[in-house]
Structure formats: C-alpha cells, structure tokens
C-alpha cells in the first residue's frame, strides 16, 4: 500500500496507467532480492509475455518525467516538513561505491540509524570521486535542507580542504 501523500503526489505526476503500473511494481520490487529488469519482467504479474513485460517496464522507467527531482524530491520535502522541525540538525552521508564497472555516488539522510537515499548518480569513470562530483551531487540536495542545520558525513575519500571550504561557504558543517 502506498502512503496517502505518495499516492496523491504520484497521481498528479503520472497518468492513470503509469500510476497503476507503479502500484503493481513497488510490491514486486520490495519482494525481490535482485532488482534487474529481466528478473522483474519474469515476476511482474501480467498476462502478456515476459518480453512484452520487459519492454513495458523499460518504457516506464525511461519516462522523461520520472526523475529524482520531479518525483523523489517533493516526497523528501514532505517527509522533512512532517517529521523534522525547522532548525533541527540533520546528518547527510556521502559515499562512493564501486561494483565492477559501476561507480555510484550516493547522498543519504541519516535518520534513526537508517540511511534514506536522497540523491545518487553514476560517475563517468572508475576510481575515486573528485571535488566536482562532490559539489555537483550535493548541490542537488542542499536546497531541500535550507531550513535545517546540515552536517555532512563522509569517509576518508571526502577529507578534502576544498570540499570543507565549499561546504562552509554553503553554511554546512563537516562531520567525521
């Protein structure tokens, strides 16, 4: 079951058919250990062939208005205004993970010993991230936290003086 605010928000952003698809897709995603398009198309409950289901899911996931900023950020903003008071200190964790040829930059909100994904991007090269990728990714989410005191946490990959200065210029604290 999709929470009421999520339902209202998604119904505004998606057509009825797209909304019904996501309503079916979310429990399937939650029940699977691996989320790969081929696997989802096999277990997606529909009477059409597996290949047709794969193409349908692929077209849905490729929608131009199915973006982090249009779909996810309003949900995060609602969540923040509902559960956090203005001026509250909030911890944001930044991390980079590499699995084979996939290099992912992740920004998450730490809340009650959980990491809530805020923003993520695939880095164009393997290996460590750089100041440009740090600032580009953080600039995406910092406007969501303008009413809060933000502390950014990162491991040794993020111990750059330049990053610290940039965060300070944005009114953000750097944690360890």
N, C-alpha and C positions, 0 to 999 in steps of 0.2 A: 504494500500500500504506500502510495506517495503522500507525504505530508501535505496539508492543505495549501500552505504558501507555495510550495514547489509546484503543486498541481495548477494553481492559479497562474503562476508565472509561466510555466511551460505551455499552458493552453493559450496564452497570449502570443507566445513566440513561435508556436508550431501549428501546422494545420491539424485538423481532427485526425486524419490518417497517421500523420507523424507522431502525434501525441499518443495514439493508441499503440503504435509500434514501440515507443519508448516505455509505455506502461507494461508491455509484454517483455521487452528486452531487459529492463532493470532486474527483475527477479531471476532471469536466466543468468545474467552476469554475476549476480550475487551467489548463485548456487554452484558456479563453475570454479575450479581451481586454476584453470588456464583460460585466459581470455584472448583467443585468437579467432580471427574471422571464420576460418574453416570449421573450427570447433563450435562456435556459436551458431553457424548456419546448420550444423548437424542436429543440434539440440533445440533450436528455435521451434516452438510449437506452431507449425503451419502446414497446410496440406499440399503446398507447392513443393517442387523438387528441391533437393539440397542446394544445387547450383543456382536455382532461382532465388532461394532464400539468401544465399551468399551475395548475389548481385543486389538484392533488395536492401540488405544490411549495409553493403558497401555504398550504395547511393545515398542512404540515410546518413551515414557517418560522414559523407562528403558534402553535405548541405553547406552552402556558404554562410548561413546564419547560425550554424551550430558551432559557435566559437566560445572560448573561455570567457571573453569579455561580455558577450551578449547573453549567454546562458548561465554561466557559473558565478560571475562577479555580483549580479543582483541577489543571488541566493546567499552569498557570503555576506554582503552588506546587510541583508535582512537578519541573518543569523547574528551578526555583530551587534546590531541595534537592539535585538531581542535579549541577548544573553550577556552583553558587556555594557558597563556604564562608561560614559564619556570620561576621558582622562585616565582610564584604567591602564595599567601596564600589561602589555601583551608581548609574548615571545614569538618571534618568527625564526624558523630554522632554514638555513640554506644548505644545500648539499648537491654534490655531483656524483652520479653513479655511472659506471660503465659495465655493460654486459656485452661481451664480444665486440661487435661493431656499432653498438648503440651507446651513445654518450648523452645522458639525460641530466639536465639542471632542474632542481626541484626547490620550490619555496613552499613552506608549510607553516601553519599556525599551530603552536603547541597549546593544547587545551586538555586539562585533566589527564595528563600522561598519554595523550594521543596526539598524533600529527594529522592535521586536517589539510589536505592539499589545497593550495591557493593558486599556484601557477606552475607550469612546467614547460620546458622547451627542449627540443633535441638540439644538441650542439653540433656545429658543422664539421667538427674534426674530433679525432680521438685524443685522449690525454686530458690534462688539467684545463680548467676553465681560466679565463683571464678577466681583468677588470672590466672590460667592455661587456662581456656576457653577464658578469655580476650586476652591473648597474642597469643594463638593458632589462634584465629579468626583474630586478627589484623595483624599477620604475613602473612596472605594470601593476604592482600590488600596493605600493605605498599610498596612492591616493585613497584607497579603501580605508586606510588607517589614520586619516588626518585628525580624527577626534580622539585618538588614543596615544598613549606613550608606548613607543615601539622599541623593543630590544631585539637585535639581530644576533642569532647564534650560528656559529659555523665552526668547522674543524680547521686543522692547520692549513688547508688549501686556501682559506679565506683570511689569512693573517696579514694582509697587505696594508701598509700605511696609507696608500692611496685609497683603498676601499674604506678604511676608517675615516679618513678625511671627507670622503664623499658622503658617507652616512651621517657624519657630524653636520655637514652642510645642509642635509635634509632633515635635521632635528631628530635623528635616530641614534640610539645608544648601541654600542657594540659589546656583546657579552662573550664569554669564553666557553 
